[in-house]
Amino acid sequence: MILQWVIFIHLALLCYTASTVNPQNNNANALSVFNGDSRALIINRNINKEHKVPLRDERECSHELKHLCPVEEYESDDLSILTCIQYLKTSEISQSCQHVVWQHTIDIVSDDSLSKIIRPFCKEEISCKQDVFRCIIEHLPEIKSKPCMRIIHQIELIGFSDFKVISMFTQDCQNDIEKYHCGRLPGDRTKATFSQGKTLACLQEHLTLLENKCRKQVLQLSELQSDDVAFDRVLDKACADLKARFCKNVQSPEEVYSCLIRHRNDDYIKQECRDQLIRREKLISQDFQVSKGLSRACKEYIKMYRCRRWLSDDKEIRLAQILVCLENAIHNETSQISQECIREMKDHRQMLLDDYKLSPEIVSQCSNDITNFCQGLRSKTIQCLMEHSHPNRVLGRVSFPCQKQLETLVLTSDVGEDWRVDPVLHEACQSVVNKFCPEIKGGNARVMSCLMDKLKTYKMTKKCESALLQIQYFVARNFRLDPPLYRACRMDAHKLCHAKVEWATPNEAYSPKGQYVLPCLYRYLRNKEVSKLKPACKEEVQRVMRQRALYVELNPEIEQVCLDDLALMCSEKMGKGDEIDCLQQNLDQLKSSCQDVIRNYTEVQMEDVQVNPIILRNCAVFIDKYCQNEINKDVMDCLIRIKNEQSLREQMKCRATIEHYQLISLQEFRFTVAFKNACQSYVSRYCSVAKTKPQIIECLSEIVRNDTLSDVRNKISKNCRQQLRSQLLSQRENIEFNPKLKTSCQMDIKKFCADVPSGSARVLECLKEQKKKLSEKCHHIVFKIEEQDLTDSSTDYTLLSTCKTMINAHCPDMSEALTCLKEVKDQPGFDLNCKMIVVKRIIEQNQDYRFNPVLTKACKVDMVKYCSDLIKSPPADTEVEGKVVKCLKIKFRQRKLRAECEQQLIGILKEAALNYKLNPLLQHLCTDEIKSLCGGKDDDQEGGSVEECLKVALQNGQLVNRACRLEVAGLIEETRVDIHVDPLLHRACASDLNVHCSDTPPGGGRHIQCLLNIIADPVKAESLNRNCHVMLSQRLELFREASNNFIALPQSMGDLYGQVSHSPQKKYFFLMLFSFIGMVFLSGLFFGRASRRSVYSLLVSNPKSNKL
C-alpha cells in the first residue's frame, strides 16, 4: 500500500508564508486552489505558529460560533468546534473567520496536538510518535475501541476539509487534473476551501483513465471517504434531502452510504444525487475497500480464503474479484462466512446488476449493443442486454464480446443464488413470491426454484416469466450458477464430466463448456447399468431438467442446432414454452441435426417423468395414486393404462396431457420406452423397412397374427407381444393414434360419423356399424382391425373397457376374453352392457371364418376337405359373408364333420338360432322377409323370435324367395342333426331328455330321434311335459315342410349315399335299388343266352364265314 503523506510541519510553514505574502489575502493563498489554467499554487511551508487561544474565543469567530455552534450542543475544545463547522455551509462563516478556522485546523492535525488528543482514547491501540495523522489512518482497520474510533472519526472529518492536509493529492494528480479539467475555482475565491471535494470527484469520474500514481491517491482518499458520507462533500451536498428523508436514523456513519444506495432508483431522487451515487458505486467496483461495509464485514474471510493469491500485490482489488473468491468458498462448502459478510456480498452483487456502468468491460464491449437495443433504459440496461443475448427472431442479438462479458457479470453477481440480487427480477416477481412462495427464504436458489416450478401455470405472471427466463438463460449455460445442482453434483461433474473442482476463480475467462456439464450428468443418470451419480445429484439433475424442459432457450443443446427450424416452423407468434412442443410435432420436417437432438430429448421426456413438468404438474395426484410402484420404470405406460379410470376421466387436463404425448410418440417407436425396450431387437430383425411407430406396430402385429393362426411358436417374445397389445389398444381407443385408419377413412368419418366424438373407440365402432357402406380403402383397414381384435381380445378396447368387471371375474387370459365371455354370458347376473358387446362381437365373428380362430383351428381339416375352393383364395380384407360356415353346415347336416369341428359349429348354430344377426347368410338372403314378416320381432335380447317367425312363415308358405326358403329349411334340417342347435326346443324338452333319453349318447341326431320316437307312441307321448309336447309337434310339422322345400343336390356319389342313408325312407330306396340291380341281372341272364344261340345259328347256316 503506497501513500505519500505530507509532513505536517511543512503545513505550518505553508500557513506562515501565506500570511506574510499578503496579509489581506491570507485566506485565498492558504486555500491552495488551482487557477483557471489548472496550475497548482506554490505551497507555503513556513508557517509554524501556535494558536494558544481556543477557536471559540477567537475575535474573528466568537460571535458567529456562539450562534452556529452553541455551548449547549458542542464542547469548547477546538476539535468539537471544528467538527461543528464541517456541517455548516460556506456562506455561514465570514471570510476572516475562515482563515482562523483553517489555521486551527493545521494546528490540530500537527503531531503534538494529535498525540495529546488521541492518547486518552487510543493509548493501547495507537502509539504513533511521528507523522501521527498518517499513522492513525494506516492503523484504522486495527482499531476496535469505540471511543477511539469516535475521536479518530472527528479528526478525519476535519482532515477532509482540505485534502492538502492529509496527502500528496494535488502533487501526484496535477497532470490528470489538467488533462481532465478537474481544477475547481468558484467565482468567489474566498470560498475555495470547500471546492477541493469537486476536484476529487472529477478525478474519480475518470478513475480508469488516470495515471497510476494519481489513481492510487484517488483510491486512497476514496477508501477514507467511506468512513462517513460527510467526507464526500459533493455527494453529501447533492443527497442532503435524500439523507434527511430516509437515513436520519442510521446510527453508523459508513452505513449512510448503503442507505442512500438502496434508494438510488427511486423516481423522486434528484438526478444530481443519483449521479453522485453512481460515481461512488464505480469506485467500489474498482476497489472493494472503498466499500467500508464489505471490506470490514469480509476482511477476515478474504484473508482466510486467500483471495489475493490469484491477484497482483497492488492494494487495489476489484469488487468482482473479491465476490468471486468469496462465492467460491461458499459454493465449495468450505466456508464459515458470517451472515453479515454474506449480506454485504448480496448488496454488492445487486449493485453490479443494477447499473452496467459499474462494469467497465460491459461499457466497452457492449457500447454498440446498448446504443442499438437498450438506449436510455438506465437501471434496466443489463436486463435488456440479457434479453438480446439469446437468439431472437425479431430483435437481433448482442455481439459475441458483449455476450462473453454478460456471462462473466452473471457469474460475478451469482444471480442464480438469490432472486433479490437482480432488481428487475425482484420487482417483476415480488407479487408471485408473496402469494405462492411466502414461506421460502431467499438464498441458495430456493425462491428461484419455486418460481421455476410456477412457470406455465396460472400462478406465473408474464412480467415475472420474462424476467426469470432472462436470468435462467445464463444459468442454463453454466451449471455452477445453480447452487443446489452445483453443490450436489460438484464432485460427480469433476469426476465424470471433467468440470473444474473450484466454483470459479477471480480472473476466470468465460468458457462455453459449462453448458455441457448438465447433459453429461443426465447421460449418466439415464444409463441404469453404469449410473455413478450420487442420489442427491440424481435428484437435482432431475429437478433442473424438469424445470427447464419447456423452454428452448434453457436447453442450449437444442437451441444451437434448431435455430433455423425454430424460425421456419415455430414463428414468433408462438408463446414461450411452446417451441419444443412445436419442434416435436414437426419432427419429420426438421433438419437432420435438429431431428436427432429432438428425438433424444423426447425420448428422455418419455422415459423419465421426473423431467417432464407438464405430466408432473397435471397428473401428480394420479401418479401417486396409481403409478407409485412404477415411479422408476415407465410411468407414461402406467398413465396410459389408467387414463380411462372414472376418477381420471373427470380430470381433463391430465387426460389431455397423456393423449398429447401419445400423439407425439407416434412419430418414433423409441418414444414409447417400454415398447422400445421390449421390441427393439425384433424391429431390427423383421421390420427394418418400417419408419414410423404405426408402421412398426402393423409389421409386428402381422407376424404375431400369422404365427397364431398357423399354430406355430411365436417369433416375437411374450414381453414384446404384451407391449404390442398395449400399443394396438391405444390405437383402437382413439382414431388420432392410428394415422393410417384416420387417413384412409377420412371421408367415411365425415359422412357417417361426423357427430361421434373421438376417444373410447367410438369412431371405430361407428365405422364397423357402417361397414357395408364404407369405401373400399376404409373397409380394408377396418377388416384388418376386426381380424386382429377378434383373434386377440386384448386389443379390443370396447370389449375390455365395457366388460372389465366380467373379465376380472371370469377370464384370467385377456387374449381369450371373447371366447371366455361367450361361454358365461348367459349366466345369471352377467352384465347386460357387456353381454350386448359380446353378442355384437359374435355377429362380427360369424361374418368371416378368419375372424374365429377357434373355429378355424377346430375345422381346419374339414375346411380343406370340403370347402377348399372357398379357403384357397379368399378375398383379401373382405368378408366372405358366412360362406365357409354354410359349407360346413351342409356337411354338418350330412353328419360328415369331425367331432371337434362339429362341436364348434353346434355352438355357432345355437347362438344363431337365438339371434338371426349371428347368421350373416340368413340375414342377407331373408332381408326383405325379416322386414315384412318379422318387423315387430327383436332379437336384441336373444329370444330367437326372428328365426321362429321365419320358420312359421315357411310352414305357412309365406316365403316366396327360394333362396330364403332353402336357408330356413336348412335351419330346420340342422335340428335333426343335434337338438342343441335348436335352443328353444332343447330348453322346452330339457327335463324330458333327462328322464327318457338319459341313456342315449348326444350327437348324431340321437336325442331328437329319441324324442320323436316317444311322441310317435301315443302312450309315451302323454309322459312328455306340455311345453315339450307342443314344441316337438311344431317341429314335426316343420320337418315335413322342410323336407318338401329343402332339396340339397348331391355333389358326388358320397353325397348321394349320405342323403339316402339318412333318409327316413332309406329302406324303400335300398329296396328299389336292389330290385333294379336284380332286374338287370335277370335281364342279362335271359338276353345273354338268346343272343348266344342266334350267333351259333348264323355260323351253321353260312359255312364260308365259318372258314374265315
Sequence and secondary structure as in RCSB ss.txt:
>XXXX:A:sequence
MILQWVIFIHLALLCYTASTVNPQNNNANALSVFNGDSRALIINRNINKEHKVPLRDERECSHELKHLCPVEEYE
SDDLSILTCIQYLKTSEISQSCQHVVWQHTIDIVSDDSLSKIIRPFCKEEISCKQDVFRCIIEHLPEIKSKPCMR
IIHQIELIGFSDFKVISMFTQDCQNDIEKYHCGRLPGDRTKATFSQGKTLACLQEHLTLLENKCRKQVLQLSELQ
SDDVAFDRVLDKACADLKARFCKNVQSPEEVYSCLIRHRNDDYIKQECRDQLIRREKLISQDFQVSKGLSRACKE
YIKMYRCRRWLSDDKEIRLAQILVCLENAIHNETSQISQECIREMKDHRQMLLDDYKLSPEIVSQCSNDITNFCQ
GLRSKTIQCLMEHSHPNRVLGRVSFPCQKQLETLVLTSDVGEDWRVDPVLHEACQSVVNKFCPEIKGGNARVMSC
LMDKLKTYKMTKKCESALLQIQYFVARNFRLDPPLYRACRMDAHKLCHAKVEWATPNEAYSPKGQYVLPCLYRYL
RNKEVSKLKPACKEEVQRVMRQRALYVELNPEIEQVCLDDLALMCSEKMGKGDEIDCLQQNLDQLKSSCQDVIRN
YTEVQMEDVQVNPIILRNCAVFIDKYCQNEINKDVMDCLIRIKNEQSLREQMKCRATIEHYQLISLQEFRFTVAF
KNACQSYVSRYCSVAKTKPQIIECLSEIVRNDTLSDVRNKISKNCRQQLRSQLLSQRENIEFNPKLKTSCQMDIK
KFCADVPSGSARVLECLKEQKKKLSEKCHHIVFKIEEQDLTDSSTDYTLLSTCKTMINAHCPDMSEALTCLKEVK
DQPGFDLNCKMIVVKRIIEQNQDYRFNPVLTKACKVDMVKYCSDLIKSPPADTEVEGKVVKCLKIKFRQRKLRAE
CEQQLIGILKEAALNYKLNPLLQHLCTDEIKSLCGGKDDDQEGGSVEECLKVALQNGQLVNRACRLEVAGLIEET
RVDIHVDPLLHRACASDLNVHCSDTPPGGGRHIQCLLNIIADPVKAESLNRNCHVMLSQRLELFREASNNFIALP
QSMGDLYGQVSHSPQKKYFFLMLFSFIGMVFLSGLFFGRASRRSVYSLLVSNPKSNKL
>XXXX:A:secstr
       HHHHHHHHHHHHHH GGGHHHHHT  B TT  B    B       S GGG TTTHHHHHHHS TTTS 
SSHHHHHHHHHTS GGGS HHHHHHHHHHHHHHTSHHHHHHHHHHHHTTT    SSHHHHHHHTGGG   HHHHH
HHHHHHHHHTT GGGT SHHHHTHHHHHHTT     SSGGGGGGGHHHHHHHHHHTGGGS HHHHHHHHHHHHHH
TT GGGSHHHHHHTHHHHHHHSTT  STTHHHHHHHHTTT TTS HHHHHHHHHHHHHHHH GGG HHHHHHHHH
HHHHTTTTTTS SSS   HHHHHHHHHHHHHTT     HHHHHHHHHHHHHHHH GGG HHHHHHSHHHHHHH T
T GGGHHHHHHHTTS  TTT    HHHHHHHHHHHHHHTTTT GGGSHHHHHHHHHHHHHHSTT  SSTTHHHHH
HHHTTTSTT  HHHHHHHHHHHHHHTT GGGSHHHHHHHHHHHHHHH   SSS  TT    GGGGGHHHHHHHHH
H SSS    HHHHHHHHHHHHHHTT GGG HHHHHHHHHHHHHHS TTS TT HHHHHHHTGGGS HHHHHHHHH
HHHHHHH GGG HHHHHHHHHHHHHH GGGTTS HHHHHHHHTTSHHHHT HHHHHHHHHHHHHHTT GGGSHHH
HHHHHHHHHHH TT  SHHHHHHHHHHHHHHHHHTT   SS HHHHHHHHHHHHHHHH GGG HHHHHHTHHHHH
HH TT  SSTTHHHHHHHHTGGGS HHHHHHHHHHHHHHHH GGG HHHHHHTHHHHHHH S GGGHHHHHHHHT
TSTT  HHHHHHHHHHHHHHTT GGG HHHHHHTHHHHHHH HHHHSS  TTS  TTHHHHHHHHHHHTT S HH
HHHHHHHHHHHHHH GGG HHHHHHTHHHHHHHSTT   TT   HHHHHHHHHHHTT    HHHHHHHHHHHHHH
HH GGG HHHHHHTHHHHHHHSTTS SSTTHHHHHHHHHHHSHHHHTTS HHHHHHHHHHHHHHHHHHHH     
SSHHHHHHHHHTSTTHHHHHHHHHHHHHHHHHHHHHHHHHHHHHHHHHHHH HHHHH 
